[in-house]
Amino acid sequence: MRDDDICRHFYGVKDVYGEKFDFKALSNRFEEVLLKMANLQKKLELTVQKMEKEKNASISKKFLEEEVIRPLYSAHISLRQIRIPKFEGVENATMMEDPLINSFSIEEIRKYITPKKNRLGKLNIYGTEKIYNTIGHACVLMKKELDEYMNYDIGSYCKDDWNLAQKLMINGCDPLPRRRCLTRASKLYQKPYSINESLWKIPDHRNVRWSNYVCRNFECLSSKNPKRGYSKCTGCFEMDKESVKWVSYTSVPADFLIGDVFTIKPGEIRIGLDFGVGTGTFAARMREKNVTIITTALNLGAPFNEMIALRGLVPLYVTLNQRLPFFDNTMDLIHTTGFLDSWIDMQLMDFILFDWDRILRPGGLLWIDRFFCNRKDLDDYMYMFLQFRYKKHKWVISPKAKDEVYLSALLEKPPRSL
C-alpha cells in the first residue's frame, strides 16, 4: 500500500469499529513489544560476542533460558494477546471489552480485567450479564510496578511484596486486582493472645513479617529509637502511653474524653469508624464500652495493620484515594485524629468530608479530634466542617504553637428527611 492509502486505512478504522476500541493503547502495545524484541536482539548479539571472546560455554544454557527463551516467549505471547476488533456482530466480545486490556502485557492482569460472562447465559444476582473486575485508573501510569506485582506463578506463594502493593494503592492504582497466589505469613507464627489480654499487650513479634520494615521487632518501634522507620504516631507501639488516651485529661484543652461523648448519646453509639494513623487504641477503648470500631490503617514504615489485628480489633486497609466501602447512613460515629490535618489539599478534604457525611447516619456523631492547622487557615477549615450544618455539641480551639492551633469538635448530623 502507498503511504496515502495507509493513512486512509487507519484513519478510517474509527468509523468502522466505533468509539469503544482504544487504538492509542493498541499502538502503544505494539511499540512496547517491538522495543522489547529490539533490546533482546541487542543483548543476544553482545552476549554472543562475549562468549566468543571468553570461550565460555558454561553460561550458555542459563543464558539461553533466562535471557533469550523466556523474554522471547513473553514477546511472542504479548503479540498474540493483542486483540483486534472484529465486526461480525454487536455481541462480539472484543468490540465491547475494556479498552485497558491492550495496555497490559502480563496475562494475569488481562484475565482479571476482562469482563466475565455468567454461565448458562443467565443474569446474576446483580442483574447483569457479566461481572466487571475493576482496577484503579492510575494503574495505566504504573505499568512497570503493576506488571511486577501481577507476575507470579498461579497457585504458588506470592512474593513478599505488600510494600509494592501499598505503593500502587497510594499512587492511585486502587483497587488492585486480586491475585491467585498464596499469601506468605511469618514462619514462626504463634497463637494470638486472648481478647482479654490482647487489647493492652504488645503482640508477639513472631507474628509479623518484618522483611520490609526497618525494625525487626516491636521493641525497636519505640519512640526513643530514632531509627524506628516511621514518623507518624510516635509512641503508638508503647502501651503505657496508649493506655491513658481518651480516659484522662491532658494539658491540651482540645482533648475530649470518651465518657463525655457517651453522655451526649447514651446507648446510641454501637458501631463506628476511626479514620487516622494509629494502632487501634481508640477502638480498644470503645471495645470496652461494647462499641465496634473499624480502624483505617496503612503500614507507613511500621506494621500498623498487623498490630491492630493482633490486638483483636478490625483494621481497614484503605488510602485517602478510596471511597469508603460502607453503605449510606450506617455509622453511629466517625472519629478522626492525627492524620487529616492541614497538609491535605482542601478540595480533596472536601470530597473526604462529603464521603463521611454519606456514611454517617442521621443523629450520628462526627468527632474531630485535635485537628491542627495554621492560624491564618482556620476560617477556611471551619467553613468546611460547618458547611454540613451539623449540631455543635462541643467546639474547642486551642493554641498548638506560635502560628498553629488545634480544633476539636463533636458534631451531630441532622435528619435531612427529604
C-alpha positions in Angstrom: 0.0 0.0 0.0 1.1 3.5 -0.7 1.5 6.0 2.2 -1.7 7.8 1.5 -3.6 4.5 1.3 -2.2 3.5 4.7 -3.3 6.8 6.2 -6.8 6.5 4.8 -6.9 2.9 6.0 -6.0 3.7 9.6 -7.8 7.0 9.9 -11.0 5.3 8.6 -10.9 2.5 11.1 -12.5 4.6 13.7 -15.7 4.9 11.7 -15.9 1.1 11.1 -15.1 -0.1 14.7 -16.8 2.7 16.6 -15.6 4.7 19.6 -15.1 1.8 22.1 -11.8 0.4 20.7 -8.7 2.1 22.1 -6.3 2.3 19.1 -3.8 4.5 21.0 -3.4 1.7 23.6 -3.0 -0.8 20.8 -0.3 1.3 19.1 1.5 1.7 22.4 1.4 -2.1 23.0 2.9 -2.8 19.6 5.7 -0.3 20.2 6.3 -1.8 23.6 6.7 -5.3 22.2 8.9 -4.2 19.3 11.2 -2.3 21.7 11.4 -5.4 23.9 12.4 -7.6 20.9 14.9 -5.0 19.7 16.5 -4.9 23.2 16.6 -8.7 23.2 18.3 -8.8 19.9 20.9 -6.3 21.1 21.6 -8.3 24.3 21.9 -11.5 22.4 24.4 -10.1 20.0 26.6 -8.6 22.7 26.5 -11.7 24.8 27.4 -14.0 21.9 30.4 -11.7 21.2 31.4 -12.0 24.9 31.1 -15.8 24.8 33.2 -16.0 21.7 35.9 -13.9 23.3 35.9 -15.8 26.6 35.2 -19.2 25.0 33.0 -19.9 28.0 30.3 -22.5 27.2 29.2 -23.0 30.9 26.9 -19.9 30.9 25.2 -20.7 27.6 22.4 -22.8 29.0 21.5 -20.4 31.7 21.8 -17.5 29.3 19.6 -19.1 26.7 16.9 -20.0 29.3 16.8 -16.7 31.3 17.9 -14.1 28.8 16.6 -15.4 25.4 13.9 -18.1 25.6 11.8 -16.6 28.4 11.8 -13.0 27.1 11.2 -14.2 23.5 8.3 -16.3 24.7 6.9 -13.3 26.6 7.2 -11.1 23.5 5.5 -13.8 21.4 2.7 -14.2 23.9 2.3 -10.4 24.1 1.8 -10.2 20.3 -0.7 -13.0 20.4 -2.7 -11.3 23.2 -3.3 -8.0 21.3 -7.0 -8.1 20.4 -8.0 -6.7 17.1 -11.8 -6.0 17.0 -14.0 -7.8 14.5 -17.3 -6.7 13.2 -19.3 -9.9 12.7 -21.9 -8.5 15.1 -22.6 -6.3 18.1 -22.1 -9.1 20.6 -18.5 -9.6 19.6 -16.6 -9.5 22.9 -13.5 -7.8 21.5 -15.5 -4.8 20.5 -17.1 -4.3 23.9 -14.3 -5.2 26.2 -12.5 -2.8 28.5 -10.0 -0.6 26.5 -7.5 -1.1 29.3 -6.8 -4.6 28.2 -4.4 -3.7 25.4 -2.5 -1.5 27.8 -1.0 -4.5 29.7 1.1 -7.5 28.7 1.0 -9.6 31.8 -1.6 -12.3 31.2 -2.9 -12.3 34.8 -3.8 -8.6 34.5 -5.5 -9.1 31.2 -7.5 -12.1 32.5 -8.5 -10.1 35.6 -9.9 -7.0 33.9 -11.7 -9.0 31.0 -15.4 -9.0 31.8 -16.6 -12.5 32.9 -19.8 -13.7 31.3 -22.3 -15.6 33.5 -22.5 -19.3 32.9 -25.7 -20.6 31.1 -26.3 -17.1 29.8 -28.4 -16.1 32.9 -28.5 -12.8 34.8 -26.5 -12.9 38.0 -27.7 -11.7 41.5 -26.7 -8.2 40.5 -29.0 -8.3 37.4 -26.1 -8.1 34.9 -24.8 -10.5 32.2 -21.2 -10.1 33.2 -19.0 -9.4 36.2 -16.6 -6.4 35.7 -13.5 -6.6 37.8 -12.0 -3.1 38.3 -8.6 -1.6 38.8 -7.7 2.0 39.6 -7.3 4.2 36.5 -3.7 5.2 37.6 -2.6 1.6 37.1 -2.1 2.5 33.5 0.6 5.0 34.6 2.3 2.4 36.8 2.5 -0.4 34.3 6.0 -1.5 35.3 5.1 -1.8 39.0 1.7 -3.5 38.3 3.4 -5.9 35.9 5.9 -6.8 38.7 3.0 -7.2 41.2 1.0 -9.5 38.9 3.9 -11.6 37.6 3.7 -14.7 39.7 3.1 -18.5 39.4 -0.5 -19.3 39.9 -1.1 -21.4 42.9 2.4 -20.9 44.3 3.5 -18.5 47.0 3.2 -14.8 46.4 6.3 -12.7 46.7 6.8 -10.8 49.9 5.7 -7.6 48.2 3.0 -5.9 50.2 5.1 -2.7 50.1 4.8 -2.7 46.3 1.1 -3.2 46.6 0.8 -0.3 49.0 2.9 1.9 46.7 0.5 1.2 43.9 -2.5 1.9 46.1 -1.1 5.2 47.4 -0.3 6.3 43.9 -3.9 5.7 42.7 -3.7 2.1 41.4 -6.5 1.3 43.7 -8.4 -1.0 43.8 -5.7 -3.5 43.0 -6.5 -6.7 41.1 -6.9 -9.9 43.1 -4.1 -12.4 42.8 -4.2 -16.2 42.6 -1.1 -16.9 44.7 -0.8 -17.9 48.4 -0.1 -15.1 50.9 3.0 -15.5 52.9 2.9 -15.5 56.7 5.6 -15.5 59.4 7.4 -18.8 59.6 7.2 -18.6 63.4 3.6 -17.5 63.7 2.2 -18.1 67.2 -1.4 -18.3 68.5 -2.6 -14.7 69.3 -3.3 -13.7 72.9 -6.9 -14.0 74.1 -9.1 -10.9 73.7 -9.0 -10.0 77.4 -5.2 -10.0 77.2 -4.5 -8.7 73.7 -6.1 -5.3 73.9 -3.4 -3.8 76.1 -0.4 -6.1 75.5 2.3 -5.8 72.8 1.8 -8.7 70.5 4.4 -11.4 69.9 6.9 -10.1 67.3 7.0 -13.5 65.6 3.5 -12.9 64.2 4.8 -10.2 61.8 6.7 -10.4 58.6 9.4 -7.8 59.2 11.4 -8.1 56.0 10.1 -4.8 54.6 10.5 -2.7 57.7 13.5 -1.0 59.3 12.7 -2.7 62.6 12.6 -6.4 63.3 10.5 -6.4 66.5 8.0 -4.3 68.4 10.6 -3.1 70.9 12.5 -1.4 68.1 9.4 0.7 67.3 9.8 2.7 70.5 9.6 6.5 70.2 13.0 6.6 71.8 14.6 4.9 68.8 15.5 7.5 66.1 15.9 4.7 63.6 12.5 3.1 64.0 11.5 3.7 60.4 8.3 5.8 60.8 7.4 9.3 61.9 3.6 9.4 62.3 2.1 8.4 65.6 5.3 8.1 67.5 4.6 6.2 70.8 1.7 4.3 69.2 3.5 1.0 69.9 4.0 1.8 73.6 1.1 0.6 75.7 1.9 2.7 78.7 1.4 5.8 76.6 -1.6 4.5 74.8 -3.5 3.3 77.9 -4.2 6.9 79.1 -5.6 8.2 75.8 -9.3 9.4 75.9 -9.7 8.4 79.6 -7.7 11.1 81.3 -7.3 14.8 80.6 -4.0 16.2 79.2 -2.6 19.7 79.1 -4.3 20.3 75.8 -7.8 21.9 76.3 -8.9 20.5 73.0 -9.0 16.9 74.3 -12.3 15.2 74.9 -12.9 12.0 76.9 -14.9 9.0 75.7 -17.1 9.2 78.8 -18.1 12.8 78.0 -19.0 11.8 74.4 -21.2 8.9 75.7 -23.2 11.2 77.9 -24.4 13.1 74.8 -25.8 10.0 73.1 -26.3 7.4 75.8 -26.9 3.9 74.4 -26.9 5.1 70.8 -23.2 4.6 69.8 -22.8 1.0 68.6 -20.6 1.0 65.5 -18.2 3.5 64.0 -15.1 4.3 62.1 -11.8 5.6 63.3 -10.0 7.4 60.4 -6.4 8.2 61.2 -3.0 6.8 61.9 -2.6 4.6 65.0 -2.5 1.1 66.4 -6.2 0.8 67.3 -6.2 2.3 70.8 -9.4 4.3 70.2 -11.1 1.1 69.0 -9.8 -0.7 72.1 -11.3 1.9 74.4 -14.6 1.7 72.6 -14.5 -2.1 72.7 -14.5 -1.8 76.5 -17.8 0.1 76.1 -19.2 -2.7 73.8 -18.8 -0.5 70.7 -17.4 -1.9 67.5 -15.0 0.5 65.8 -13.2 -0.2 62.4 -9.8 1.4 62.2 -8.3 2.6 59.0 -4.6 1.9 58.6 -1.7 1.9 56.2 1.7 0.4 57.0 3.7 3.6 56.8 7.0 2.3 58.0 5.6 0.1 60.7 3.1 -2.8 61.0 0.1 -0.8 61.9 -2.4 -3.2 60.3 -0.8 -6.2 62.0 -0.7 -4.5 65.4 -4.4 -3.6 65.2 -5.4 -7.1 64.2 -3.2 -8.8 66.8 -4.9 -6.7 69.5 -8.2 -8.3 68.4 -9.5 -5.3 66.5 -10.5 -4.7 62.9 -8.1 -2.9 60.6 -9.4 -1.4 57.3 -6.6 -1.2 54.8 -7.5 1.9 52.7 -5.9 5.0 51.4 -7.3 8.6 51.1 -7.9 7.9 47.4 -10.7 5.5 48.0 -14.4 5.9 48.6 -15.2 4.2 51.9 -16.7 0.7 51.5 -19.8 1.4 53.6 -23.4 2.0 52.7 -25.1 5.3 53.2 -26.4 6.3 56.7 -24.9 3.3 58.5 -22.3 4.6 61.0 -23.1 5.9 64.5 -19.7 7.6 64.9 -16.8 8.8 62.8 -13.7 9.7 64.8 -10.5 11.2 63.2 -7.2 12.2 64.7 -3.6 12.6 63.8 -4.0 12.3 60.0 -6.4 14.6 58.3 -4.6 17.9 59.1 -3.6 21.0 57.2 -1.2 19.2 54.9 -4.1 17.9 52.8 -5.4 19.6 49.7 -8.6 21.4 50.6 -10.6 20.1 47.6 -9.5 16.5 48.5 -10.5 17.1 52.1 -13.9 18.4 50.8 -14.5 15.1 49.0 -13.5 13.1 52.1 -15.8 15.1 54.4 -18.8 14.5 52.0 -18.0 10.8 52.0 -18.0 10.8 55.8 -21.3 12.6 55.7 -22.6 9.9 53.3 -21.9 7.0 55.7 -22.8 8.7 58.9 -26.4 8.1 59.9 -28.9 10.9 60.9 -28.1 11.7 64.5 -24.7 10.2 64.2 -21.6 12.0 65.6 -18.6 13.3 63.8 -15.7 13.6 66.3 -12.9 15.9 65.0 -10.1 15.2 67.5 -7.1 17.6 67.6 -7.2 18.7 64.0 -4.4 21.3 63.6 -3.7 23.9 61.0 -2.1 27.3 60.5 -3.9 30.0 62.4 -4.5 32.0 59.1 -6.2 29.0 57.5 -8.6 28.3 60.4 -11.5 30.1 58.9 -11.3 28.1 55.7 -11.3 24.8 57.6 -14.1 25.9 60.0 -16.2 26.6 56.9 -15.5 23.1 55.6 -16.6 21.4 58.8 -19.6 23.7 59.3 -21.0 23.6 55.8 -23.0 20.4 56.6 -25.0 22.3 59.3 -24.3 19.7 61.9 -25.4 20.5 65.5 -22.5 21.6 67.7 -22.2 19.6 70.9 -18.5 20.6 71.5 -16.3 23.1 69.7 -12.9 24.0 71.1 -10.0 25.9 69.6 -6.7 26.0 71.5 -3.1 27.0 70.6 -0.6 24.4 69.4 2.3 26.6 68.5 3.0 30.2 67.7 1.2 30.1 64.3 -0.7 26.9 64.7 -4.0 25.9 66.5 -5.9 22.8 67.5 -9.5 22.4 66.7 -11.6 19.7 68.3 -15.3 19.3 67.7 -18.2 16.9 68.4 -20.9 17.4 65.7 -24.3 15.7 65.1 -25.6 15.0 61.7 -29.1 16.4 61.1 -32.0 14.2 59.9 -32.4 15.6 56.3 -35.6 13.5 55.8 -36.3 14.7 52.2 
